[in-house]
Amino acid sequence: MAASHFSATWSGGAESPVWHYKSQSKLIDFSSRRRFNSQLLLARTFNLNPRPHRSHRRSVAVTNVIKDPIVEQETAPGAFTTDTVSIASSIKYHAEFTPSFSPEQFELPKAYFATAQSVRDALIINWNATNDYYDKLNVKQAYYLSMEFLQGRALLNAVGNLELAGAYAEALNKLGHKLEAVAHQEPDAALGNGGLGRLASCFLDSLATLNYPAWGYGLRYKYGLFKQLITKDGQEEVAEDWLEMGNPWEIVRNDVSYPVKFYGNVVSGSDGKRHWIGGEDIQAVAYDVPIPGYKTKTTINLRLWSTKAPSQDFDLYSFNSGEHTKACEALANAEKICYVLYPGDDSLEGKTLRLKQQYTLCSASLQDIIGRFERRSGTNINWEEFPEKVAVQMNDTHPTLCIPELIRILMDLKGLNWKEAWNITQRTVAYTNHTVLPEALEKWSLELMQKLLPRHVEIIELIDEELINTIVSEYGTADYDLLEQKLKEMRILENVDLPATHANLLVKPKKSSSVLPTENLEDSKTDGEPVDEEIEPVDDEIESVDDEIEPIDDEIEPVDEEIEPVDEEIEPVDEPKKKRTKDKKKALPKPPKLVRMANLCVAGGHAVNGVAEIHSEIVKDEVFNSFYKLWPKKFQNKTNGVTPRRWIRFCNPDLSDIITKWIGTEDWVLNTEKLAELREFADNKDLQTQWREAKRINKLKVASLIKEKTGFTVSPDAMFDIQVKRIHEYKRQLLNILGIVYRYKKMKEMSDSERIAKFVPRVCMFGGKAFATYVQAKRIVKFITDVGETVNRDPSIGDLLKVIFVPDYNVSVAELLIPASELSQHISTAGMEASGTSNMKFAMNGCILIGTLDGANVEIREEVGADNFFLFGAEAHEIAGLRKERAEGKFVPDPRFEEVKEFVKSGVFGSYNYDDLLGSLEGNEGYGQADYFLVGKDFPSYIECQEKVDEAYQDQKKWTRMSILNTAGSSKFSSDRTIREYARDIWNINPVELQ
């Protein structure tokens, strides 16, 4: 049997030795983007001996796994070919020689691991070739740093991108299993929670597919966020177990580890440099996950860091003395950094752990990136070229510490001066913002950071001083009030005195002696004590709840309800002056000193982008307006996108085949602009029939899933109405379920014949996790499940209405729900969702959206056509006025809204007390009240829009046409388009296709 050999050559010299693998024949040849034939070979045979040697062959007989005629055959060691027989042999080889299970059986779990390891062989070959080629060309490479990568299952995506799905399916059939059943054994990788992580994973897929030189960096969370259980009490959380059986896709790199330091002291050395000494040292170890592109050799890398302490930190003396916990303390402290995604941070320990996570990601990744730059540069390292070879993208504020860490390495370890290091850093780093509310931007306690990262605080102080110099240079000192305002808005350090070099910058000239004493008193109350500072303690509460409060996009962790009273804290401003003067006699607590990470991102990078057009405008006009006025060229828009490979081609094969048939080519998977060609067939009867058939097939799959997960039976003939997102007040699952309650109440008031004539049958599905400490979100989950228990068991309603909460929503569940969806709800309060990505996936799969003009909804509606989108609700520019109207007591609730609240309070959905949940919708002011997210305001518009949905669904020809036009209009929302824009406008990288 012929095999494709790789020879390993040794690179000597001053640098550390590196193995380079050189292909002597073929990889999988995708250069023409055409399907390859079965004669092409993949090889994993390496010659690590530079001396000539005779190749040999051996017969491999696997007799205790599966009895099959193809078991015995001649193979070169490690050879891998793409025909069915060879793939089956490869699977059996791994079942025997890289076992994770006992040898007696070849059941599904073992079949999955053996199949995954077989596929991984192909990925590793292309992975090695890709990185060797990048090293050889010394190309500029992008590095995408994110706290989340929500990959989903890897097997079907990998064989799909390699175009080996058919071959693997046939091979597994010969071995007694179906590919789909084998793939179902794979747990979802618990490396993310919401859209932030899913976006990052889509970007990696597009980077590989488009042949851009890039890597992703993240953390390897042992227990993920949590696994969601739904019980009679609502949501319960248990640890994820995705690594319990091992992960066949990851490759541990025991030779790739970096020291990461915490605590300690900073001293000046005799060389004049600052040295960070002492403290706690851990090791970050690399785990690599190959990311294959679609129909291309390019296979890029997701490098995940796991943390541990060196063995010498195990205190053997304490252990032998019986102090077992003390003996393991250093090891436990290191390992727990990568235990859980977004650990609770109500305690100081929780805040410390989150900050450790962020710094570990930044420090290990930058050490790795810098080492690669030095290795590729050889003996002629020119640090000024670093930004010409490296682009670092910070996915939200979590990786902000990249900025001071890169400066620290350049100054303290590489010998550059401040000016050089600052300039290089600014040219290297860029920032994606996912948040629109200023009070929701990530902040950290300066005291905590000084303790944990003392050297970085020194560097942040230098950056803050640099920013102050820029502000003073831009605005001068003549206008005291303007300068004070700009410094307050833009400084990185909040509630911190100006540095010594600017100590007198904000000292006002003394007033004339003729000023009355009462006037002096009034001045003393306002000068240097802006009213806004009264609300700073609220910020202290949320200083590190970044992932809970970055909510404004799918990408982030839920906001804890503690942030909602921010607006209420301003109320004392309107109190009578006499009372305020009296209160001033009391010692007011000093506002906390904080590090504003978003401001650091903007100051320290060369580009800032929003993730949808409306979001980017809010970023420029509101969130960072002062920065935008100072550096307008820094700010860009990069509307999010999703990969059409995973999110339609692989998860919806029936619809994909229909699209290919009617367009006449499968090129739309790479060039989604071709989807627009469906428009000319939107009224074609044959296409509409096929379209509905594909939808029904997907609905039947979801009906089975619902039965399996919840025990409820649903009709595939009903409309499938779906809202799947993190549970959060601003995403307004509460509005949805109250609309369902109103629908149920109206049904109950009618006779059987009336309700059948009036209402379209619906299955209303919810999915998503509420953050473990987000009490109000967990109340919403409880309410949804209680409504479902009542409605689903009401015999008078039957299949007219079902309410389903799908537990433990993840990527694999989404891959079933989205293709089956007919109506999808994206109903956040306008102006609060940065973009969203699930809305794009639904539209791409022919689902019609109901939503507000928020985030990417705006652009989706423009692309698919206003007639093919159900719009309701207040618009972003109206929100502030509506909240003010509410605070002034001018809001008059719709009678239907009051009616539905009273219905809930009547106890129809059980004995649970919903006062705290409904109380958030009551009153005009106060903590946790006043309907901050405008559920009551938008409720009448929402239920009237839902009546239009019913009307449209009754005309299936019209509905199917709308569905087709949604798919046809979704081409803009491919992550391929987004990545091309990042590559061109921010990273300045070019495609590099393997030859």
N, C-alpha and C positions, 0 to 999 in steps of 0.2 A: 504494500500500500504506500503510495507516495505521500510524503509529508512536507510541510513548509517549515523550514528550520530557522531559528533565530540564533545568532551567535552573540555571545557576550564578550565585550572587549573592556579592558581595564584602562581607566584614565589615571595616570600617575601625576606626579608633580606636587607642587606645594599645597594644592587643595586636597581635601579629604577624598579618598578614592570613591569613584562612582561607577556603577555598572551601566553600560549603554547597550541596549539591545538593538541589533541591526537586522532588519528583515532581508532575507535572501530571496524570497519569492512573494507570495500573495498574502494579503489580509483579505477580509471580506471586501470585495470590490464594489463600493457603492458610488464610485466617482461619477457615473453617468446617471445616478438616481434611478436606475432600473433594477428590476428584480434580478438577482444573481441566479446562476444555475447550480445544481447540486455538486458540480465537479470542483467548485472553488473550495479551498481548504482554510481551516483555522489551525494554527500550530501553537503548541505550548511546549515545544521541545527546545531546551536551552543548552548550548554548549558552553559550560563554564570552565572548560579546560582548553587553554590556548594551543596545546599540542595536538597534532593530527591524531585522529582515532577512528577506529572502525565502527560504523553504526551497526547496531544489531537489532534483531527483531525477536519478539517473543509471543507466545500464544497465551492469551488471557482467558481463563475459564472461570466463569462465575456460576457455581453450581448450587449454592445454598440460598440464593435470593429468588431467582425466577427460572423456571424451566421453559426454555424457548429455543427454537432452532438457531436463532442468531446470536446465542450467547458466546459460542466459541468462534473466534476469528482472529486473523493475523492483524495486529495493529502495532504501529510504532509507539513507543512509550510516550504518552501524553498527546498523541495525535488526535485531532478533532476535525471531522469533516461534516458537511452540512446535509448529507443525505440521511434519510430516515433511519437506516440500519446503523450508521455510525453514531447518530445522536442517541439511539437506544443503547448502544454499547457504552457510550460516555456516561449515560445516566446510571447504568449498572456498575460501571467502574467506580463511580462515586458512592453508590450504595454499599459497595464492598470495601473500598480502600480509604474513603474519608467519611467513616460512619459516625452518626450521632445516635444511632439506635442499634439494638441488638440485631444479629444477622438472620435470625430465623424467619422474619416476616418482611414483606414489602408492602406495608399498609400505606395509607395516604400520607401521614406525616413524614414517613421516611421517603416516600416518593417525591414529596415536595422538596425536601432538603437536597436530595440527589439531583433533582432537576435543576434547582437553583444553582447548585455548585457547577453543574454542567454549563449552564448559561454564563455563569461568572467566568469560566475559563475563556470564553469568547470575548467577554468584556475586558478582561485583564490584558489580553493580547493587544487589543485596540487601544486600551488605556495606556499601556507602555509605549506603543508606537506614537500616540498623540503627544505624550509628554516629552519623548525623545526628540520629536520634530520641533516642538516649541523650544527646547533647550538648544537645538542645533541652530535654529534661526534667531534665537534670542529676541523673540517678539515681545511687544508690549502686551501685558496680560492684565485682565480685570479680576478683582477679587471681591466677591459679594459676601459681606458679613451680616449675619442675621441670627437672632436668638431662636428663630423657628425655621424649620424646613419640614413642611407637612407633606411628605412624599406619597403616602398611600402605599398600596402593595406594589412590588417591583416586578414580579415575574411576567405578567401579561404585558406590561409596558415595555420590558426589555426585549422579549421575543417579538413584540410588535415592531419596535424600532429597528431591530435586526432583521426584520422580515422572515423570521423563523417560526412564526406561530403555527403555520400549517405543518411544518416538519416536526415540530415538537408534539403537536396534537396527534399526529400519526404514530410517532414513536411511542408515546405513552399509551395509545390504544393497543399497540403490540404488547405492551407490558401490563395490560389489564386495567388501565386507568384513563379517565378523561382529563384533558388539560384543565378544564374549568374547575373540576373537583379538586385537582391537585393545587391549583392556584388559590382556591378557597381556604387552604390550610395556612396560608401566610397571614400573620397578624399585621395590622397597620403599624408602621413605625411611629412610635409615640414621641415625635420630635417637634410637635407644634400643636396649635389649638385652633386657629382660625385663618382668616384670609391672609394675614401677614406671612405665615408659613407656607400656605398654599401658593401665594404669589411667588415667593422665593423659589419654590420647586418648579413652577411653570417657567420661571426665568432660566433655571438651569437646563431644562429640556430645550428651550429655544436657543440658548447659547451653544449647546452641543449640536443641535440640528443645523444651525446657521454657520457652524465651524468657527465660532469666535473663541479665541484663547482666553479661558476664564476658569476660575475655581470658585466653589462656595466654601464658606467656613461657618461652622456652628458648634453646638455642644451635644454630646451624646447622653441624653437623659435616660437614666436607668428605669425610672418609674413614670416618665411622661408627666402630663398634667394630672389626670386621673381618669379612671374608668367610671362611667356614669351608670348607676343603677337607679331604676325608677321603682319605688315602693309606695305603699299606701301613705307614707309621709312625704312623698315627693322625691326630690333628688338626693341620692346618697353617693359618696365618693369612696372609691377604693383605688389602690395603686394599680397602674398598668403593669402587665406581665409580658410585654412584647419581647423581652430579651430572655425570658425564662428558659426557652429551648435553644437559645443561641440565634445568631443572625447570619445566615449564609452569604449575605451580600456584602458584609463589611470585611475589610482586610486590616487587621491590627498591624500597625507599624511600630514594633517595639524599639526600632532604631531611630524613630522620630519622636523625640520628647523634648520638652523645654521646661526650664525652671520658671516658676511664677512666684513672686514674693508678695507678702502682705506684712503690714505693721513695720516695725523697725524704726531706724533713725536715719537722718540725712546729715552727712558731715562733709566738710571741705578737705580735700586731700592736698598733699604737698604739690601736686601737679596743677592745682587750681580748679580741678573738677569737683563736682558734687558727687558724693558716693552714698548710695542707699545700702545700709548695712543692717545686720541683725534681722529680727523678725521671724516670720514663719514662711518656710519654703515648701512648695509642693511641686509635683511634676505633672505636666499636661501631656498625655500620650495620644498620638494620632490614630484614628480609625478612618480608613478611606472607603468610600462608597462610589463605585464607577457609575457615571451618568452617560448613557449612550444617546447619540443623536439619531434622528430618523433618516434612514437611507443614506448614511454617511459613516465613514470609518471613525470620525471624531468621537472620542469618548473622554469626557472631562471628569473632574473629580469633585466630590463633596467630602471635605475633610472635617471630621468631627473630633472634638477633644474630650477625652475622659481624664479624670484627675485622680491622682494617687500620691501617697507619701513614699519616700524611699524606705527600703526595708530597715535601715539603721534607725529609723524613727520609731520602730516598734520597741517599746521599753521592756526588754526581757527580764530585767531585774524586778520591776514592778509586777510583771506577770507571774514570775516564780514566787513572789511574795504574797500572792493571792489578790493583788490589786489589778484584776483583769481589765476593768473598764479604763482605768488610768493608763495601763500599758498600751491600749489601742487608741488612745485619744487622738494622737497626731494622725493616725491612719484614717480614723473616722472623720475628722475635720476636713481632711483632703478629699475623701471620696464623696462626702455629702454635697459637695459643690455641684456635682452633676447627677444628683438623685432626681430632683423634681423641677419641672418647668414652672416658673413663676411661683416659688414658694411663698406662703403667706408672710406678709411683712408688717403685721400689726405690732410685732415685738422688735426690739433692737436687734435680736439675733436674726430675725427674718430679713430685716433691712440689710444687715451685714452680709448675709448669705447672697442676697440678690446682687449686691455690689461686687462681691467676690466673683459671681458668675460672669458679670459683664466684663470685669477686668481680665479674667481668665481667657475669655473669648478673644479679647483684643490683644493681650500680651502674647499668647501662644501663636496666634495667627500672624501677627506682625513679625515675630522672631522667625517664623517659617518663611514669610514673604521676603524678608531681608536676606535670609540665608540663601534663598533661591536667586535673588538678584546678585549677590556676591559670587555665587558659584558660576552663574552664567557670564558674569563680567570677567572672570579669571583674575589675572594679576593686575589688571588695569581698571580698578574700581574708581569711577567718577560719580560721586554722590549727586552732583547736579543733574545727572542723567536718570536718577531714580524715578522722577515723575514721567519720564519718557518711556519707562519700561513697566511701571506699576500704576494701576488705578484701583483705589480702594473705595467701595461704595458701602455706606452705612445705611442699612435698612431700618429706618427709624432711629430713635435716640439711644437704643440699648448699646450700640458699639461706639458711643461718643468718646470713650476713653482711648480710642485709637489715636486721637489727636495728641493728647499729652504723652501717650506711650511712645508714639513714633518720635516725638521731639526728644524724649528721655533717651531713647536708644541712640539717636543720632548725636546728641550732645555728650552724654555720659559714657557711652561705650564706643562710639565711632569718632569722637573728637571734634565734631563740628561746633561752630559757635552758634549763639542764639539766632542771629539773623539768618544764617544759612539753614538751620534746622526749621525755623518758622516758615521760611519761603518754600522749602521742599515739601513740607507738610501741607501747606495751603494748596499747592499745585497737585498734590496726590489724592487728597481726600474729597469726597462728595457725599451729600446727605439727601436722603429721601424722607420727606415729612409725611406722616400719616394721621395728623391730628389738626383739628381746626380751632379748638377752644384753648385760649391762652392759659386758663387755670388747670388745664389737663396736660400741659407739657411737663415732662419729667424734670424733677428737681431732687437734689440730694443734700442731705445735711453736711455742711462744711466741716462740722466737728467730727462726724463719722468718717468723712473722707480724709481728713487730716490724720486721723488715727490709723486708718487702714492703708492709705496710699500717700504718705507724707511727701514724697518727691513729686508726685503728680499735682498736689496742691500748689507747690512752689511754681511749677510750670504753668498751671492755670492762672495763678496770680500774675505771671509775666504776660500771658495772653490777655488777661483783663486789662492790664496796664497798656498793652499795645493797642487794644480797642479804645481805651480812654483817649490815648493820643490821637487816634484817627478821628474820634468824635469831636475833640477840641479843635483839631485842624480843620474839620469840615464846617463846624458851626461857630467857632470862635468863642470868646468869653464875654462879649458885649451884652448879649441877651441872656441874662442870668436864668430866667424862668425856662427858656427853651433849652438851654444847656442842661439844666437840672432834669427836665423832662426826658431828654434823650439819654442821659446817663442812667436814669432810673429804669427806663424801658430796655436799654440795650446791654448794660453791663452783664458780665457772666456771673459775678459774685453779687448776690442780693443781700441787702441789709448789712453790708460790709463797708467799713470806712474806706475812703479813697486812699490810694497808696501815698507814701510820704512825698513823692515827687509832685503830687497834685493836692496836697493836704489843704491848701488855701483856695482851691478852685471854686468852691461853692460858698465862700464867705461873703455875705452881702455887705455893702457899705453900711455903716451905722446910720440910724435914723437921726434926723434933726432933733435937738433937745426940746424943740417946741411941740413935739408930738405928745399928745395926751397919754397919761398912764394907761387908760383903758385900751387905747389903740396898741400900746406896747404889749398889753396882755393878749389882745387878739393875735398880734404877730407871733407871740411866743407859742401860740397853739397851732399855728399852721406852718411856720418856717421850718424846713427840714423834717417835718412830720406829716407827710402827705396822708390824706384820708385813706388812700388805698392800703397803707401799711396796717390799718386796723384789721384787714382780712388776712394778713400773712399767716397767723396761726393755722388757718385752714390749709394753706399751702404746706405747712409743716406736716400736717396729717397725711398729705398725699405725696410728700416729697419723693418717695420711692415706689409709689404705687403705679409706676409708669404703665405697666401692662394692663392694670385694671382700668386705668383712666385714659389710656390712649384710645378709647373706645371708638373713636369717631370713624374708624374703618373696621372692616371685617378682620384686618390684620392684627388686632390687638386684644389684650386681655380686658375683661369687663371692668367698668368703673365701679368702685365701691360707692355706695350711696352717700358716704361721708363727704363727698365733694359737692353735693348739690347745694348746701347752704351758702356757697360763696357769695351769691347775689344778696342773700339776706343779711350778711355781715355788714353790708354797707349802710343799713338802715340808720344807725346812730348818727349819721351825717345830718339827717333832717331833724334831729332833736333840738329843742330850744338851746340857745347859746348859754343860758344861765346854768342849765343842768349839765351841759358839757364841761363848763368851767369847773363846776363842783367835782365832776368825775375826774378831772385832770389832777386833782389833788391826791388821788389815790395813785400808788405806784403801778404803772402799767408794765406788764411783762414785755421784755425786749423781744422784738420779732426775731425769729430764728435766722441764722446766717445760712444761706443756701447757695448751691452751685446750680445754675440754670443750664442744663445740658443742651437744650435746643439752641440757646444763644451761642454756646460754645461750638455747636455744629455749624452754625451759619458763619461765625467769625473764622473758624478754623479750616473751612473747605472752600473749594473754588466754584461749587455749584450746589443749588438747593432746588429740589423739584417737588411739586405736588403730584397727585396721582389721578386727577381728573380735571377737566377744564374749570369747572365751577370751584373745585377745591383749590386749585392753584391761584385763582383770582382772590379767594378768601385769604390764602397765605400771604399774598402780596398786599392786599388792601387792609387786612386786619391783624393777622397773627404776627407777621414780621414786617409791618409797614415801614417802620423806621429803618430797618435794615435794607428793605427794598429801595427806599429813597436814597440810601447811601451807596448801595451796590446793585443797581437795577439789572445789570447783565448776569448776575449770579443766578437769577430766578428763572425757572423753566417749568413747563408742564410735560409730564410723561404719563398719559392716560394708561391705566393698567390694562393688562390683557391676560388671557388664559391659553394654555397650549391646546390646539385643536386635535393633537394626537390623543392624549388621554381623555379629553373632555367631549369628544364626539366620535372620532375614528375608532377608538378601542372600546369605549364604554357604551356606544350605541351603534353596533355594527350593522344592524338592519337598516337604520336610517342612512348610515354612511353609504351602503351599497346603492340605495335609492338615489342619493345625491350624485354618486359617481355615474350611475346609469343615465340620468337625465342631463347632466352636464357633459357627459361623454369622456371624462377623464378623472383620474384620482389626483390630479395635480392640485386640487383645492386643499388637500391636507397640508401642503407646503405654501401654497399661494391662495390664501382664503378669499382674495378679491374675486376669484372665480365663483364663489357662492352667489354673487349677485346675479349670475346667469339664471338662477332659479326663478327670478321674478317673471320671466316671460312665460313660465309654465304654471304660475300660481293658480290659474283658473282651470287648468287641465283636469278633466274628470279622472283620468287614469292615475295621474300623479297624486291627486287628492285621495283616491282610494288606497293606493299603496302607502301613502303617508299615514293614514289612519290605521292601517293594519300594523305598521311598524310601532305606532304608539301603543296599540292594544297589547302587542307582544310584551312591551316593556311594562305596561300596567299589570299584566298577569304576574310578572316577576316580583313586582312590589307587593301585590296582594299576598303572595306567598311569604315574602319577608315579614309583612305585618302580622300574619298569622303566626309565624315562627317566633317573633320578638315580643308580641303583645297578647296573643291569643284571640284577638278580634278578627272577624271575617268582614272583608269589604268587597264591594262589587266593582269589577273593572269597567262596568258601564257608567259609573258615576264620574263626575269631573274630579280629577286629582288636583287639589288646591294645596300648595306646599309653601311653608316658610321654614327654612333651615338656616340658622345663624347662631352665633353666640347669643345667649339670653341676656338681654340688656334693655334697660328702660328706653334708651333712645332708639333702639331698633323696633320698639313698640309691638312686641308680641302681645302685650296687654290690649292694644287696640284691636288686633286680630281676634283674640279670643272673646272680647266683649262684643264684637260684631257677630261672632258665631252664637253667642248667648242670645243676642237680640233676634237672630234668625230662628233659633230654637224656640224662643218665647212666642214669636209670631206663628210658627208652625203649630204650637200647642193650642193656640187660640182658634185654629181652623178645623174644619172637618177633614176627613181623609181625602175626599175628592178635591176640596179647595187647595190643600197644601200640595197635592200632586200636580194640580194645574198651575200653581203659583211658583213653585220652587224647582230648580234643577237639582237632581241628586248630587251630593258632594261628599268627598272624603277629604277632610281638612287635616293636613299633617303638619306637625311641628317637629323640629329636631334642633339640638344645640345644647351646649353646656353652660350652666351658670357658675361663675367663679365661686369657689368653696366658701368664701367669706362674704359674698355679695347677697345679703339677706333678702332684699327686695326681689332680686332676680330669681332666687329660689322659691319665693312665694308665688311668682308668676308660673313657674313649673308646676308647683302644687295645684294651683288653680286650673291650669290646662288639663292636668290629669284627672282632677275631680269632675270637671265638666265632661270629659270623655267617658268616665265611668257611668255618669248619669245618662248622657245622650245615647251612648252605644248600647245600653241595656233597655232603652225605652221601646217597647214593641210597637207603639203607635207611630213611631218615626221610621223604624226599619232602615232601609238603605237610603232614605232621603238625606240623612245626615250622619256622618261618623266623624269623630274627633280622635285623632291618633297622635300620641307622643312617641316618636321612635327613639328608643334609648341609645345612648352612647354613639351619637352621630359622629361619623368620621368620613374619610375620603371614600372608603369602600362602600359605605352606605350611600354616599352622595352619587357614586357611579351607577347606582340602581335608581335612586329617586329622580335624579335630574332628567334622564331620558324618558321617564314615565310622566313627567309633570305636564300639566296643561295650563295651569295658572300658578304663577309664583309671586309671592308678596315681598316687596322691597319698600317698606312703608315707614322708614325712619323719619324723624322730625327733620324738615328741610334745613339744610345747612350744617347738619351734624355728621353725616356720613361722608368721609373723604372721597371714597370711590365705590368700594364694593367690587367683588369679582364673581360672586355666585350669580349675580344678575346677568353677567356676560355668558356664563355657562348655560343658564336656563334659556336665554334667547338663542344661543347657538344650536340648541337642541329642539327648537321650534316651540318653546313655551312662551305664552303671552304673559307679560308682566303687568301687575297693578302696583302703582307706586307714586311717590311724591317726586318733585323736581329736586332731587338730591343726589350728590355724588355722580357716578357714571350713568345713572338713570337718564340724566339730561341728554347725554350723547347717544345713548341707546335709542331713546325716543326719536332723536333726530335721524338716526340711521335707518330704523325700521319703519318709520312713518308714524305720525301722531295718531292715525286711525287704528294702528295696531298696538297701541299701548293704552292701558286704562289709568288715567291720571286723576288725582284728587289732591286736596289738601293745600295748606298755606305754603307760600314760597319763602325762600331763605331771607329775602330782604324784608319780609313782614314779621319775622319771628320776634325781634326785639320789641317792636311796637305792641305785639299781641301780649307779650309777657308784662310789659308796662301797663297795658290796659287791665290785665288780670290783677296786678298789684294794686291798681287804683280802684278795684271793686266794680269795674264796668263790664266785666264779662258776664253774659247771660247764657247759661248752658241750654242746649237743645233739650226739649222735653223727652225725646227718645233716649238721650244719654242718661237722664235722671231715671227714666223708666227701667233701663237695663241694670243700673246700679241697685235699685230697690229690689229687682228680681233676684239678683245675686244675694242680697242681704236677707232675703226671705227664707234661706236655708235649703233651697231646691237642690243645691249641689253638695249637700252634706252639712255636718255640724262644725266644720272648720270655721274659725273666726277670720273673716276677710277684712276686718276693719283697718288693719295696718296697710293692707294692699290698696284698698279703695280710698283710704285716707290720703294717699299721695295725690289723688285727683280732686281733693276738697280744699276749701279755703282760698285765700288770696295771697297769703304770705306765710312764711315760717318754714322751719327745717322739715324736709320730707313732705311738703305740701305744695299747694298752688299749681299742681299739674304742669310742672316745668317742661314736660315733653309734649304738651298740647294735645293730649289724647282726646279730651273733651271738645276742644276747638275743632279738630279734624273729624270727629266721629260722624256727624251728619253727612259730610262730604263723602266719607268712606263708605257708609252703608248705601248711599245713593249710587255710588260708583259700582258697588257690588251688584246692585239691581241691573245695571247695564251689562255686567259680566254674564248674569243669568240669561238675559235677553239674547246676547250674542251667541252663547253656547247652544241655545236651542236651534240656531241655524248652523248646522254642522258644515255646510259648504262654506259659509262665510268664515266660520271659526278656523277651518282647515286652511283657508286662504291666508288668514292672519298668521297662522302658525308658520306656513311656508315663508311668508315675507319676513318673519322674525329671523329665521335661519339665513335667508338671503341678505338681510341687513346687518349680519353680525360680523362681517369680515374685518372690520376695523379693530375688533376686540381680541385679535390673536396676539399672544405674547411675542410672536415673531416680530410684529410691527413695533411693539414697545421696545424690544431689545435692540432692534436696528437704530432706534432713536437714541437710546442710551449710548450705544457704541459710537454713533456719529457725533452727538452733541455734548457728551459728558466724558466718556472714557477715552475717546480717540483711539479706538482699536479697530483692526480690520480682520476680516475672515482669513483663516489659514486652513486650507483644505489639504489633507494628507495626499501625497503623490505616491 
